[in-house]
Every structure is written in C-alpha cells, then in structure tokens.
Amino acid sequence: MLLPLKSCVFNAKTNQVQRPNILCWTFTLITSVVDVICAGKRIFLQLLLITIITNLHGQEANYFTWTSDHYRIISNESQARAEALGWKMEAALKLYNDHLHLDLAGLSSPLNVRIFKDKETFNSYLEEIVAETQADFVLVSFSDPRKNELVCFDTLGKKFNTSLLHQGFMQYLRILAPDSPMWLRIGLAAYLENATYNTDKRSFVWKANLAWLETIQKIIAGEKSSHKLGIPELTSLSREAAAFRLESFYAQAWGLVHFLIQSPEKKYNRIIWDAAAALNSNISMANRKAFSWVPAAELKEDFEDFILSLKTFNTLIQVGKDYYSAGEYSQAAASFIGAMELNRDSNKPYYYLGLIHYAQKEYDQAEKRYKTALNLGIDPALINYALGVNSFAAKRYTESEEYLIRARDYDQAVYTEKVEPLLKRLKLLK
C-alpha cells in the first residue's frame, strides 16, 4: 500500500520550497544547487532520488571499503560488514540481470553502496550533505557519476532486503537502462523486492510479492474503478502522471509484470522479454513492439482473470479454515499448503495442517506439524494442549500428561478447565 509523503523539491541554498517534481529519473544539473526530489512512500520504502552537485564532505578514511566485480561497498561499521553486503549486492545484481539480461559492460565503474550501522548515523550523513533526513534508503547522485551511491542503514528483519533490492534495482537500471518505461521499472522492482537471501550460497531466491494483490483485485473488481488504468494507459504513463495515482499505479504495474512473467501462456511471457530486450530503445517503440503479439481485448481479459485467480496468504488461511470446518480435509490441506508456500515463516499453516492430520488419525504427522508451529512462535499454551490431545489419542499417555500440564501452566485461565478432565482420565488409564 502506498502512503503519500509530502512531495517537494528543496533548494538547500535558499531553504525555499519549489514546485513538486515527483518520481524523477533524470535531472538537469544546476551548478552549486542541491536538489532533493522527494517521492511517494510505500509500505516498505519510499522511492527517492537525491541529486547533489557538491562534492561529498567528510573523510573516507573513517570508512571500511570492499570492492567486488561490480560494487564498491563503504561501511562505517567494519570490513566484515562491507564484504558481507558486497556479496549480497552481487547476488542482487545476478537476480536483476537474470530477468533483464542487460550488458554489464555498461558499468564503467563499480556501483557505490554506503551502509551505516544504524539510522541515526545514516541521517547524520544525509544532514551533512543535504541538510535532510529520510525514512528509507536513498539514491544519491553527484555531478561526477562515479561518486553516485545508494545510501542505506542496517535494520532488523525483512525490511532491509526489501529496501535494498528495490533501490538497488533502481540504481542498476539508472546506469544500464535510464530510459526504461515506468511500468516496467516500477513493476519489476516490486516483483523482485520480496526475494530471500541465502547467506551460504550467496544468492537471492525469488519469492512472490503479493503485497499489492488486494489493491489490484479491488481495482479490477470495480471497488476502486476510478483508479483503473487500461493496459495502453498503464504502459505509456509518464512519471508526472504516475505521481498523482501512486497506489493504483504501483499495484497495476506490479500486477502486469507478475502476470507477464508467471502466466503459463508463452505468448505473454514473450511480451515481458521483448520489453526487456527493447529497454535501450525509444519507450513508445519498446511498448509497441512488446505488446504487438496479442489483441488488446484478449490481453485485458486474460490479465484480469489471472490476477483475480490469485490468493493472498490470509485468503488461503481463511479458505482452508472454511474447508476444515466443513470436513473437506483435502481441500483444506491444499489451501494451507498454498499459504505455507507463500510464507514459510508463519506458524498458522503448520498448526492447521496438524489439526487435519489429527482429524484423520495421522498422529505422528500431526505431532510434526505442531512442533514446527511451536518452533515458529505459536502460542505455547495452545500448541502444548494440541500436542497433549494428539498424544492422548495416540495412547502415548505419559507424553500426553506432560503436554497438558505445560499447557495449563502456560495459561491457567484458559486451559485449566480443559486440561483437568483429561488429566483425571489419564490417571485411570496409566
């Protein structure tokens, strides 16, 4: 979901707010003037490009530097942090170029990425060079392109990789395909930003990003009909026009890219590859060539049907629960497995799959699912009660007693009344 930010062009010389210029991609450089171009803010990040004409003030000797084939990493924390981020950026570049196949010979010098150990030092750096602070990672452009840099800060959880992949993709495109169409640039950035990083293999693995799915489904279904863009309009929208409908533009750009790549129809896959192949061409020519293979009405119908057929994690969980309540266990299991594939870090699919195995008297499988849910942070009182009931049914009475006592101890208010009758029965059975 896009949360609009106050957009402005800030003149650091006069401290005067000028006319907004949102989602800028290339700029006319004005000598001795620092222009800060503020864009909209997404759930996870803001799309922002800062153009700086002055030279960086500060001593590079205070930083640790690590250089790879395509990146120069600058860290204020340690050499190890610089190296680790360098490998991650090389993996990100491979992810980008596996989709676009651009000529990396166009990188005449390494891409700079500056990483700070926390947001406080990140903002101190930005205040020093542009007298501004920012909520998320930013691309900084100097009059000397070799000094351009992606500036970021360490943060916990998934958000770091999401912001890094998104803004890193913008940095990559700005050098190798600066005139790429807005829909392709934004759509691909959103499509790729949910990838997960394998530290051991030093590689990113693509993972579906369904953050925009509910928004685009509402647009297609007519709940937000005023936000709907036809495919010809979407693919020809300028950055200025996109700025006035950021949420709907992001959602529909992501949706179109996701459809073109993930569709089982090769004719649609060809559209995205033709668009990528024409990135260095005239934008209108690139769009015309890419979309010339399929009649417009057919493309629109298939695109909308495809998007409406997709389900979010929460939808799959709810559908699975409905099937489970109706006793339709195979359909319920399919929904929960689908949810698990979307988010393997959630305990919910494992817990509900455990309930299905229990209902089908598959007690060993139920126990495995429950324990996985426990490891993923589910309520320990709930899962110990489920394990206790499961062990009781499997006639493992000693285990059952241990689990049930734990459940009661974790939450006496909820589980004492449920556990005591079972404990009394266990005493008679043991």
C-alpha positions in Angstrom: 0.0 0.0 0.0 1.3 3.4 -0.9 1.3 6.1 1.8 1.7 9.5 0.2 4.5 11.6 1.5 4.7 15.4 1.3 6.5 15.9 -2.1 8.8 18.7 -2.7 11.9 20.0 -4.4 14.1 21.5 -1.8 16.7 24.1 -2.6 19.4 23.7 0.0 20.9 27.1 -0.9 17.8 29.2 -0.2 15.8 26.9 2.0 12.8 27.6 -0.3 10.2 25.1 -1.3 9.7 24.9 -5.0 7.2 23.2 -7.3 6.9 19.4 -6.7 8.7 17.1 -9.1 7.7 13.5 -8.2 9.3 10.2 -9.3 12.1 11.9 -11.2 14.5 9.7 -13.1 16.9 12.0 -14.9 17.7 15.6 -14.0 19.2 18.8 -15.3 22.1 19.6 -13.0 22.2 23.1 -11.7 25.7 24.3 -10.6 26.1 24.8 -6.8 22.4 23.9 -6.0 21.4 20.8 -4.1 18.0 19.5 -5.2 16.2 16.9 -3.1 13.5 15.2 -5.0 11.0 13.6 -2.6 8.8 10.8 -3.9 5.8 8.9 -2.5 6.3 6.5 0.4 5.4 2.8 0.1 4.6 0.3 2.9 8.2 -0.8 3.0 10.1 2.1 1.4 9.9 5.4 -0.4 11.0 5.8 -4.0 13.5 8.7 -3.7 16.4 10.1 -5.7 18.6 12.9 -4.5 20.7 14.9 -6.9 23.7 16.6 -5.3 26.1 18.9 -7.2 28.5 19.5 -4.3 31.3 17.1 -3.5 30.9 14.7 -0.6 32.2 16.4 2.6 34.0 14.0 5.0 36.9 11.8 5.4 36.6 8.4 3.6 39.5 7.2 5.8 36.8 6.8 8.6 35.1 4.1 6.5 35.8 0.4 5.6 35.8 -0.3 1.9 35.3 -3.6 0.0 35.3 -3.8 -3.8 33.8 -6.7 -5.9 33.5 -7.1 -9.6 30.6 -4.6 -9.8 30.2 -2.9 -6.5 32.2 -0.7 -4.1 30.8 -1.0 -0.5 31.6 1.6 2.1 30.7 0.8 5.7 31.2 2.8 8.9 31.0 -0.4 11.0 33.6 -3.0 9.9 35.4 -4.6 7.0 33.4 -7.7 7.5 30.1 -5.8 7.1 31.3 -4.2 3.9 32.3 -7.6 2.5 29.0 -9.3 3.5 27.0 -6.5 1.8 29.2 -6.7 -1.2 28.4 -10.4 -1.7 24.7 -9.6 -1.2 24.8 -6.8 -3.8 26.5 -9.1 -6.3 23.7 -11.6 -5.7 21.1 -8.9 -6.2 22.8 -7.9 -9.5 22.5 -11.5 -10.7 18.8 -11.5 -9.7 18.2 -8.4 -11.7 20.2 -9.5 -14.7 18.7 -13.0 -14.8 15.5 -11.2 -15.6 16.7 -8.4 -17.9 20.0 -9.7 -19.4 21.5 -6.2 -19.8 25.1 -5.8 -20.9 27.1 -5.4 -17.7 29.9 -3.9 -19.7 27.9 -0.7 -19.4 29.1 -0.5 -15.8 32.2 1.6 -16.5 32.9 1.8 -12.7 31.7 -0.1 -9.6 28.3 0.9 -8.2 28.8 2.5 -4.8 26.7 1.4 -1.8 27.2 3.1 1.5 26.0 1.3 4.6 25.6 2.8 8.1 25.3 0.7 11.2 22.1 2.5 12.3 19.5 5.0 11.2 21.0 7.7 13.4 24.4 7.7 11.6 22.6 7.4 8.3 20.6 10.5 8.9 23.6 12.4 10.3 25.4 11.7 7.0 22.4 12.9 5.0 22.1 16.0 7.1 25.8 16.8 6.5 25.5 16.7 2.7 21.8 17.8 2.0 20.5 19.1 5.4 17.8 16.5 5.3 16.8 13.2 6.9 15.0 10.3 5.2 12.8 7.4 6.3 14.4 4.9 4.0 17.3 4.1 1.7 18.1 6.7 -0.9 20.0 7.0 -4.2 22.4 9.9 -4.2 23.7 11.4 -7.4 26.8 13.7 -7.7 28.0 15.8 -10.6 30.7 13.1 -11.0 28.6 10.0 -11.8 31.4 7.8 -10.5 30.5 9.0 -7.0 26.8 8.2 -7.2 25.8 6.0 -4.4 23.0 4.0 -2.7 22.9 5.0 0.9 21.3 2.7 3.4 21.4 1.6 7.1 21.2 -1.7 8.9 17.7 -2.6 10.2 16.3 -5.9 11.5 14.0 -8.2 9.7 12.8 -8.5 6.1 12.6 -4.7 5.5 16.4 -4.4 4.9 16.4 -6.7 1.9 13.2 -5.3 0.6 14.5 -1.8 0.5 17.9 -2.9 -0.7 16.5 -4.9 -3.6 14.1 -2.2 -4.6 16.6 0.8 -4.5 19.4 -1.4 -5.8 17.3 -2.2 -8.8 16.7 1.5 -9.4 20.5 2.1 -9.2 21.1 -0.8 -11.7 18.5 0.5 -14.2 19.6 4.1 -13.9 23.0 3.2 -15.2 22.2 0.4 -17.7 18.7 1.5 -19.0 18.0 5.0 -17.9 15.0 5.5 -20.3 13.2 2.3 -19.3 9.3 2.6 -19.2 7.8 3.5 -15.9 5.5 0.4 -15.7 8.4 -1.9 -16.3 10.8 -0.2 -13.9 8.4 0.0 -11.0 6.6 -3.3 -11.8 9.9 -5.2 -11.9 11.2 -3.6 -8.7 8.1 -4.6 -6.9 8.2 -8.1 -8.5 11.8 -8.7 -7.3 11.9 -7.0 -3.9 10.5 -9.9 -1.9 13.3 -12.3 -2.8 15.1 -14.1 0.1 18.8 -14.2 0.6 20.7 -17.4 1.2 23.9 -16.5 3.0 25.6 -19.8 2.5 25.0 -19.8 -1.3 25.3 -16.1 -1.6 22.3 -15.9 -3.8 18.8 -14.5 -3.8 15.8 -16.7 -4.5 12.7 -15.1 -6.0 9.6 -15.2 -3.9 6.2 -13.9 -4.9 5.4 -10.4 -3.6 1.6 -10.3 -3.1 1.6 -7.0 -1.1 -0.2 -5.3 -3.9 -2.6 -8.1 -4.7 -5.6 -7.0 -2.7 -5.3 -3.5 -4.1 -5.3 -4.5 -7.7 -8.1 -7.0 -7.2 -10.3 -4.3 -5.8 -9.4 -2.1 -8.8 -10.3 -4.9 -11.3 -13.5 -5.8 -9.4 -14.7 -2.2 -9.6 -14.4 -1.3 -5.9 -11.8 1.3 -6.9 -12.9 1.8 -10.5 -11.7 5.4 -10.7 -8.2 4.1 -10.1 -8.3 1.6 -13.0 -5.8 2.1 -15.8 -6.2 0.3 -19.1 -3.0 -1.5 -20.2 -2.3 1.0 -23.0 -2.6 3.8 -20.5 -0.6 2.0 -17.8 2.3 1.2 -20.2 2.6 4.8 -21.5 2.1 6.7 -18.3 4.7 9.4 -17.6 6.3 9.8 -14.2 4.4 13.0 -13.7 1.0 11.3 -14.3 2.0 8.3 -12.2 2.7 10.7 -9.3 -1.0 11.6 -9.0 -2.1 7.9 -8.7 0.8 6.3 -7.0 -1.0 3.5 -5.2 -3.0 2.3 -8.1 0.0 2.7 -10.5 2.3 0.6 -8.2 -0.4 -2.1 -7.8 -1.2 -2.3 -11.6 2.5 -2.1 -12.7 3.3 -5.0 -10.3 0.3 -6.9 -11.4 1.1 -6.6 -15.1 4.7 -7.7 -14.6 3.7 -10.6 -12.4 1.2 -11.7 -15.0 3.5 -11.5 -17.9 6.2 -13.5 -16.1 4.1 -16.0 -14.3 1.4 -16.7 -16.9 1.5 -20.3 -18.3 0.9 -18.8 -21.7 4.2 -18.3 -23.6 2.7 -15.5 -25.7 2.5 -13.4 -22.5 6.0 -14.4 -21.3 7.2 -13.1 -24.7 5.8 -9.7 -24.0 8.0 -9.1 -20.9 11.1 -10.4 -22.6 10.5 -8.3 -25.7 10.0 -5.3 -23.4 13.2 -6.1 -21.6 15.1 -6.6 -24.9 14.0 -3.1 -26.1 15.0 -1.3 -22.9 17.6 0.8 -24.7 15.1 1.8 -27.4 12.6 4.5 -27.6 9.9 3.9 -24.9 6.9 4.1 -27.2 8.7 1.8 -29.7 9.6 -0.7 -26.9 5.9 -0.8 -25.7 4.6 -1.1 -29.3 7.0 -4.0 -30.1 6.4 -5.8 -26.9 2.5 -5.6 -26.9 2.1 -6.3 -30.6 1.7 -10.0 -30.3 -1.7 -10.2 -28.6 -5.0 -8.5 -29.3 -5.7 -5.9 -26.7 -9.1 -7.3 -25.6 -7.7 -10.8 -25.2 -4.7 -9.4 -23.2 -7.0 -7.4 -20.9 -9.3 -10.4 -20.2 -6.6 -12.9 -19.5 -4.7 -10.4 -17.3 -7.7 -9.7 -15.2 -8.7 -13.3 -14.9 -5.2 -14.3 -13.9 -5.0 -11.6 -11.2 -8.4 -12.4 -9.8 -7.4 -16.1 -9.5 -4.5 -15.3 -7.2 -5.0 -15.6 -3.4 -3.1 -13.9 -0.6 -1.8 -15.7 2.5 -4.7 -14.5 4.6 -7.2 -15.6 2.0 -5.7 -19.1 1.7 -5.8 -19.4 5.5 -9.5 -18.4 5.7 -10.4 -20.7 2.8 -8.6 -23.5 4.4 -10.4 -22.9 7.7 -13.7 -22.9 5.9 -12.9 -26.3 4.3 -11.7 -27.7 7.5 -14.9 -26.7 9.4 -16.9 -28.4 6.6 -14.8 -31.6 7.0 -13.4 -31.2 3.5 -9.8 -32.0 4.6 -8.1 -32.5 1.2 -9.3 -29.0 0.0 -8.3 -27.5 3.4 -4.9 -29.0 3.2 -4.3 -27.7 -0.3 -5.2 -24.2 0.9 -2.9 -24.4 3.9 0.0 -25.8 1.8 -0.6 -22.9 -0.6 -0.4 -20.4 2.3 2.8 -22.2 3.6 4.5 -21.7 0.2 3.8 -18.0 0.4 5.1 -17.6 3.9 7.1 -20.4 5.4 7.9 -18.3 8.5 4.3 -18.3 9.6 3.1 -20.9 12.1 -0.5 -20.8 11.1 -0.4 -23.3 8.1 1.6 -25.8 10.1 -0.9 -25.7 13.0 -3.9 -26.1 10.8 -2.2 -29.0 8.9 -1.6 -30.6 12.3 -5.4 -30.4 13.0 -6.1 -32.1 9.7 -3.7 -34.9 10.4 -5.2 -35.3 13.9 -8.7 -35.4 12.4 -7.5 -38.2 10.0 -5.9 -40.1 12.9 -2.4 -39.4 11.5 -0.9 -38.7 14.9 2.8 -38.8 14.0 2.3 -36.3 11.2 0.2 -34.1 13.4 2.9 -34.0 16.0 5.5 -33.0 13.4 3.3 -30.1 12.2 2.5 -28.9 15.7 6.2 -28.9 16.7 7.1 -26.9 13.6 4.4 -24.4 14.5 5.9 -24.2 18.0 9.4 -23.5 16.6 7.8 -20.7 14.6 6.4 -19.0 17.6 2.9 -20.1 18.0 1.2 -19.7 21.4 2.9 -22.4 23.6 -0.2 -23.0 25.7 -2.3 -23.7 22.6 0.2 -26.0 20.9 1.0 -27.9 24.1 -2.7 -28.5 24.5 -2.9 -29.7 20.9 0.1 -32.0 21.4 -1.4 -33.3 24.6 -4.7 -34.2 22.9 -2.9 -35.7 20.0 -0.7 -37.9 22.3 -3.8 -38.9 24.2 -5.4 -40.1 21.0 -2.2 -42.0 20.1 -2.3 -43.6 23.5 1.0 -42.1 24.5 -0.3 -41.3 27.9 2.9 -40.1 29.6 3.7 -37.7 26.9 0.1 -36.5 26.9 0.2 -35.7 30.6 3.4 -33.7 30.2 2.0 -31.6 27.4 -1.3 -31.0 29.1 0.4 -29.9 32.3 2.6 -27.5 30.3 -0.5 -26.1 28.5 -2.2 -25.4 31.9 1.0 -23.9 33.4 1.4 -21.5 30.4 -2.2 -20.2 30.6 -4.2 -21.4 33.6 -7.1 -19.1 32.9 -7.8 -20.7 29.5 -6.6 -24.3 29.9 -7.2 -25.4 33.5 -10.8 -26.2 32.8 -9.9 -28.0 29.6 -7.0 -29.9 30.9 -8.2 -31.2 34.3 -10.8 -33.7 32.9 -8.2 -35.2 30.6 -5.6 -35.5 33.4 -8.2 -37.4 35.5 -8.8 -39.8 32.7 -5.1 -40.3 32.2 -4.7 -41.3 35.8 -7.2 -44.1 35.3 -5.5 -45.2 32.0 -2.0 -45.2 33.3 
